[in-house]
Amino acid sequence: MASGKNYLEYILEQLSGLGEIRWRAMMGEYLLYYQGKLVGGIYDDRLLVKPTPSAKALLPEAPLALPYEGAKEMLLVEETDDRELLAALLNAVAEDLPAPRKRS
């Protein structure tokens, strides 16, 4: 099942305070970038983020979910109504990830 554009728009609205969110459509789903880093995505109308140490600390009870068959597990974000938590979460994930590589 592909994700709907309405769910993407809802999540982008929830993250609008961050200002640096970019997204990219990929095979019916949406990849989410923050501070130039791939932090997660929307898969089957679910918000999933990379399971970095800081993300796990912020969401200790969050279940792991597969974005698609054969992928690495990611954290399922169930509290999508909490803008402050979402902002803290994306900031934490981005901080844990290495800087993007420069393209040559």
Backbone as ProteinMPNN parsed JSONL, in Angstrom:
{"seq_chain_A": "MASGKNYLEYILEQLSGLGEIRWRAMMGEYLLYYQGKLVGGIYDDRLLVKPTPSAKALLPEAPLALPYEGAKEMLLVEETDDRELLAALLNAVAEDLPAPRKRS", "coords_chain_A": {"N_chain_A": [[0.848, -1.183, 0.0], [0.676, 2.133, -0.897], [1.705, 5.362, 0.356], [-0.435, 8.112, 1.151], [-0.81, 11.375, -0.278], [-2.097, 13.189, 1.362], [-1.455, 12.354, 3.968], [1.293, 12.812, 3.99], [1.25, 15.64, 3.721], [0.024, 16.288, 6.148], [1.983, 15.412, 8.024], [4.125, 17.062, 7.242], [3.033, 19.543, 7.905], [2.904, 19.243, 10.678], [5.598, 19.292, 11.208], [6.332, 21.8, 10.462], [7.463, 23.884, 11.95], [10.169, 23.408, 12.025], [11.33, 24.073, 9.615], [13.421, 23.265, 7.791], [12.735, 20.974, 6.412], [12.791, 18.587, 3.88], [11.406, 16.619, 1.264], [11.139, 13.59, -0.625], [9.667, 11.813, -3.193], [9.419, 8.316, -3.466], [8.922, 5.478, -5.041], [6.115, 5.366, -4.402], [6.184, 6.037, -1.756], [7.512, 8.284, 0.795], [10.517, 9.927, 1.361], [12.107, 11.526, 4.073], [13.982, 14.389, 4.745], [16.148, 16.149, 6.881], [18.045, 18.886, 7.785], [19.677, 18.294, 5.661], [20.024, 15.585, 5.899], [19.018, 12.186, 5.661], [16.451, 11.322, 7.573], [14.257, 9.751, 8.011], [11.06, 8.491, 6.996], [7.902, 8.296, 5.241], [5.901, 5.622, 5.177], [3.509, 3.498, 3.978], [1.522, 5.186, 5.047], [2.586, 5.697, 7.588], [4.712, 7.212, 9.961], [8.075, 6.792, 10.07], [11.237, 6.688, 11.658], [14.843, 6.821, 11.652], [16.463, 4.515, 13.784], [18.214, 5.823, 15.852], [20.499, 6.252, 18.668], [19.632, 8.509, 20.208], [17.007, 8.851, 19.283], [15.838, 6.49, 20.148], [16.054, 6.93, 22.887], [14.305, 9.084, 23.236], [11.913, 7.918, 22.434], [11.298, 5.454, 24.012], [9.481, 3.326, 24.157], [8.638, 2.893, 21.618], [7.625, 0.907, 18.904], [9.516, -1.208, 16.662], [9.525, -1.149, 13.132], [9.186, -2.385, 9.799], [9.944, -0.56, 6.933], [9.609, -1.469, 4.351], [9.692, -4.628, 2.642], [12.675, -6.347, 3.263], [14.116, -4.174, 4.15], [15.93, -2.244, 6.65], [14.946, -2.203, 10.096], [12.94, 0.405, 11.498], [12.051, 3.092, 13.75], [8.715, 3.328, 14.742], [6.71, 6.08, 14.762], [4.243, 7.01, 16.784], [3.04, 9.128, 18.042], [2.121, 11.394, 16.452], [0.688, 13.741, 16.682], [1.933, 15.401, 18.457], [3.678, 18.087, 18.211], [5.959, 19.259, 19.41], [7.382, 17.044, 20.376], [7.894, 15.74, 17.939], [9.566, 17.631, 16.691], [11.742, 17.669, 18.488], [12.512, 15.025, 18.196], [13.292, 14.783, 15.438], [15.396, 16.623, 15.426], [17.129, 15.315, 17.208], [17.654, 12.877, 15.863], [18.884, 13.843, 13.517], [21.148, 15.017, 14.638], [22.497, 12.785, 15.571], [23.247, 11.501, 13.238], [25.781, 11.157, 10.666], [27.419, 13.876, 8.905], [26.167, 14.85, 5.693], [27.629, 13.464, 2.712], [29.741, 15.217, 0.482], [28.927, 15.824, -2.857], [30.715, 15.033, -5.784]], "CA_chain_A": [[0.0, 0.0, 0.0], [1.44, 3.378, -0.975], [1.277, 6.431, 1.252], [-1.218, 9.161, 0.522], [-0.293, 12.753, -0.238], [-2.714, 13.854, 2.51], [-0.681, 12.039, 5.172], [2.539, 13.573, 3.845], [0.959, 17.044, 4.03], [-0.223, 16.361, 7.597], [3.271, 15.312, 8.716], [4.875, 18.288, 6.941], [2.432, 20.602, 8.722], [3.338, 19.009, 12.058], [7.025, 19.605, 11.268], [6.55, 23.096, 9.825], [8.289, 24.737, 12.794], [11.585, 23.118, 11.813], [11.738, 24.893, 8.478], [14.387, 22.7, 6.848], [12.289, 19.646, 5.987], [12.621, 18.301, 2.46], [10.904, 15.265, 1.043], [11.326, 13.07, -1.974], [8.832, 10.65, -3.48], [10.204, 7.146, -3.845], [8.129, 4.262, -5.213], [4.849, 5.469, -3.692], [6.423, 6.439, -0.375], [8.175, 9.581, 0.877], [11.71, 10.025, 2.195], [12.166, 12.812, 4.757], [15.322, 14.895, 4.991], [16.241, 17.29, 7.785], [19.426, 19.372, 7.818], [20.38, 17.61, 4.597], [20.229, 14.186, 6.271], [17.85, 11.312, 5.581], [16.109, 10.998, 8.958], [13.167, 8.784, 8.065], [10.164, 8.541, 5.861], [6.495, 7.928, 5.384], [5.712, 4.332, 4.524], [2.158, 2.977, 4.261], [0.891, 6.176, 5.925], [3.19, 5.623, 8.931], [5.953, 7.959, 10.093], [9.163, 5.982, 10.603], [12.519, 7.401, 11.729], [15.997, 5.97, 11.885], [16.549, 4.188, 15.215], [19.476, 6.273, 16.436], [20.446, 6.21, 20.134], [18.809, 9.6, 20.746], [15.605, 8.573, 18.953], [15.397, 5.43, 21.068], [15.918, 7.535, 24.213], [13.083, 9.904, 23.227], [10.75, 7.037, 22.232], [11.747, 4.137, 24.495], [8.442, 2.315, 23.969], [8.238, 2.844, 20.208], [7.908, -0.372, 18.244], [10.278, -1.198, 15.42], [8.697, -1.552, 11.992], [9.871, -2.419, 8.512], [9.327, 0.332, 5.948], [9.266, -2.327, 3.207], [10.357, -5.93, 2.695], [14.114, -6.346, 3.058], [14.736, -2.959, 4.686], [16.271, -2.24, 8.072], [13.857, -1.733, 10.944], [12.944, 1.809, 11.897], [11.119, 3.366, 14.848], [7.388, 3.787, 14.368], [6.309, 7.243, 15.563], [2.796, 6.96, 16.932], [2.584, 10.402, 18.618], [2.299, 12.397, 15.397], [-0.009, 14.979, 17.032], [2.782, 16.151, 19.375], [4.657, 18.831, 17.403], [7.207, 19.449, 20.157], [8.081, 15.764, 20.371], [8.387, 15.508, 16.581], [10.705, 18.53, 16.464], [12.859, 17.156, 19.284], [12.91, 13.753, 17.611], [14.054, 15.002, 14.207], [16.66, 17.25, 15.811], [17.973, 14.287, 17.814], [18.088, 11.946, 14.82], [19.834, 14.552, 12.655], [22.391, 15.208, 15.381], [23.175, 11.482, 15.659], [23.697, 11.038, 11.92], [26.95, 11.876, 10.138], [27.164, 14.924, 7.902], [26.039, 14.296, 4.327], [28.836, 13.524, 1.898], [29.733, 16.18, -0.622], [28.931, 15.212, -4.187], [31.79, 15.607, -6.61]], "C_chain_A": [[0.891, 1.243, 0.0], [0.879, 4.406, 0.01], [0.525, 7.499, 0.482], [-0.581, 10.531, 0.689], [-0.872, 13.517, 0.966], [-1.93, 13.591, 3.794], [0.661, 12.771, 5.142], [2.304, 15.03, 4.241], [0.7, 17.242, 5.52], [1.103, 16.344, 8.362], [4.111, 16.569, 8.459], [4.331, 19.474, 7.733], [2.878, 20.459, 10.175], [4.81, 19.403, 12.238], [7.354, 21.007, 10.767], [7.411, 24.046, 10.658], [9.784, 24.526, 12.593], [12.149, 23.869, 10.62], [12.634, 24.251, 7.445], [13.979, 21.321, 6.336], [12.173, 19.602, 4.463], [12.081, 16.89, 2.348], [11.127, 14.883, -0.405], [10.45, 11.837, -2.141], [9.723, 9.509, -3.959], [9.295, 5.922, -3.849], [6.839, 4.27, -4.37], [4.968, 5.84, -2.234], [7.178, 7.765, -0.388], [9.355, 9.527, 1.841], [11.744, 11.428, 2.797], [13.606, 13.169, 5.1], [15.229, 16.098, 5.925], [17.71, 17.634, 7.926], [20.281, 18.624, 6.798], [20.604, 16.126, 4.835], [18.927, 13.407, 6.142], [17.538, 10.822, 6.988], [15.008, 9.953, 9.071], [12.301, 8.892, 6.835], [8.747, 8.197, 6.229], [6.287, 6.697, 4.52], [4.35, 3.787, 4.936], [1.418, 3.872, 5.255], [1.31, 6.01, 7.39], [4.464, 6.446, 8.905], [6.979, 7.056, 10.772], [10.433, 6.817, 10.592], [13.631, 6.402, 11.997], [16.149, 5.741, 13.392], [17.91, 4.553, 15.824], [19.369, 6.203, 17.965], [19.55, 7.302, 20.731], [17.325, 9.388, 20.454], [15.047, 7.509, 19.882], [15.203, 5.974, 22.481], [14.645, 8.373, 24.309], [11.822, 9.056, 23.12], [11.08, 5.622, 22.711], [10.741, 3.009, 24.272], [8.032, 2.141, 22.51], [8.576, 1.479, 19.602], [8.783, -0.167, 17.013], [9.377, -1.717, 14.31], [9.552, -1.542, 10.736], [9.185, -1.45, 7.555], [8.856, -0.428, 4.714], [10.083, -3.605, 3.356], [11.846, -5.805, 2.385], [14.837, -5.128, 3.598], [15.136, -3.163, 6.145], [15.087, -1.704, 8.866], [14.061, -0.272, 11.33], [11.964, 1.973, 13.052], [9.806, 3.899, 14.293], [6.984, 4.916, 15.31], [4.793, 7.264, 15.605], [2.218, 8.279, 17.429], [2.725, 11.537, 17.608], [1.551, 13.7, 15.674], [0.842, 15.905, 17.904], [3.907, 16.836, 18.598], [5.995, 18.996, 18.113], [8.036, 18.173, 20.176], [8.658, 15.486, 18.986], [9.605, 16.376, 16.274], [11.929, 18.034, 17.222], [13.407, 15.865, 18.678], [13.755, 13.955, 16.355], [15.38, 15.7, 14.482], [17.626, 16.219, 16.372], [18.511, 13.321, 16.766], [19.142, 12.61, 13.936], [21.174, 14.739, 13.353], [23.19, 13.905, 15.472], [23.78, 11.034, 14.334], [24.919, 11.817, 11.455], [26.532, 12.927, 9.124], [27.038, 14.283, 6.527], [27.354, 14.451, 3.563], [28.662, 14.545, 0.788], [29.768, 15.417, -1.935], [30.012, 15.857, -5.021], [31.405, 15.673, -8.06]], "O_chain_A": [[1.779, 1.361, 0.844], [-0.273, 4.318, 0.435], [0.808, 7.759, -0.687], [0.1, 10.8, 1.679], [-0.207, 14.39, 1.523], [-1.757, 14.493, 4.614], [1.108, 13.29, 6.164], [3.079, 15.592, 5.014], [1.11, 18.251, 6.092], [1.32, 17.171, 9.248], [4.743, 17.082, 9.382], [5.103, 20.32, 8.183], [3.195, 21.454, 10.827], [5.208, 19.806, 13.331], [8.527, 21.367, 10.658], [8.037, 24.942, 10.092], [10.581, 25.39, 12.958], [13.317, 24.255, 10.619], [12.605, 24.672, 6.289], [14.835, 20.573, 5.864], [11.545, 20.462, 3.846], [12.281, 16.066, 3.24], [11.281, 15.732, -1.283], [10.492, 10.923, -1.317], [10.649, 9.707, -4.746], [8.942, 5.394, -2.794], [6.523, 3.282, -3.706], [3.958, 5.947, -1.539], [7.454, 8.312, -1.455], [9.205, 9.13, 2.997], [11.447, 12.407, 2.113], [14.347, 12.365, 5.667], [14.351, 16.949, 5.782], [18.534, 16.75, 8.162], [21.458, 18.354, 7.038], [21.3, 15.473, 4.057], [17.857, 13.915, 6.477], [18.272, 10.001, 7.539], [14.849, 9.334, 10.124], [12.746, 9.325, 5.773], [8.437, 7.854, 7.37], [6.471, 6.725, 3.303], [4.078, 3.634, 6.127], [0.772, 3.385, 6.183], [0.5, 6.162, 8.304], [5.22, 6.389, 7.935], [6.779, 6.61, 11.902], [10.687, 7.563, 9.646], [13.402, 5.299, 12.494], [15.981, 6.67, 14.182], [18.658, 3.676, 16.256], [18.265, 6.104, 18.499], [18.791, 7.036, 21.663], [16.477, 9.711, 21.287], [13.913, 7.615, 20.349], [14.3, 5.539, 23.195], [13.98, 8.373, 25.345], [10.777, 9.428, 23.655], [11.136, 4.693, 21.905], [11.132, 1.844, 24.206], [7.166, 1.321, 22.206], [9.684, 0.97, 19.774], [8.787, 0.904, 16.406], [8.565, -2.616, 14.526], [10.517, -0.785, 10.629], [7.967, -1.511, 7.385], [7.842, -0.084, 4.108], [11.053, -3.647, 4.113], [12.23, -5.229, 1.367], [16.063, -5.057, 3.511], [14.73, -4.133, 6.786], [14.325, -0.866, 8.384], [15.184, 0.212, 11.468], [11.141, 1.092, 13.303], [9.796, 4.816, 13.471], [6.924, 4.721, 16.524], [4.136, 7.505, 14.593], [1.025, 8.528, 17.258], [3.385, 12.537, 17.891], [1.762, 14.681, 14.961], [0.501, 17.076, 18.07], [4.958, 16.241, 18.357], [7.048, 18.885, 17.487], [9.255, 18.218, 20.011], [9.8, 15.039, 18.875], [10.566, 15.906, 15.666], [13.027, 17.982, 16.669], [14.618, 15.645, 18.652], [14.823, 13.356, 16.226], [16.383, 15.398, 13.835], [18.813, 16.243, 16.049], [19.695, 12.985, 16.781], [20.175, 12.009, 13.641], [22.223, 14.63, 12.719], [24.421, 13.928, 15.451], [24.736, 10.259, 14.325], [25.086, 12.988, 11.799], [25.438, 12.874, 8.561], [27.713, 13.299, 6.227], [28.087, 15.424, 3.739], [27.576, 14.709, 0.232], [30.547, 14.477, -2.099], [30.207, 17.072, -4.978], [32.195, 16.129, -8.888]]}, "name": "protein", "num_of_chains": 1, "seq": "MASGKNYLEYILEQLSGLGEIRWRAMMGEYLLYYQGKLVGGIYDDRLLVKPTPSAKALLPEAPLALPYEGAKEMLLVEETDDRELLAALLNAVAEDLPAPRKRS"}
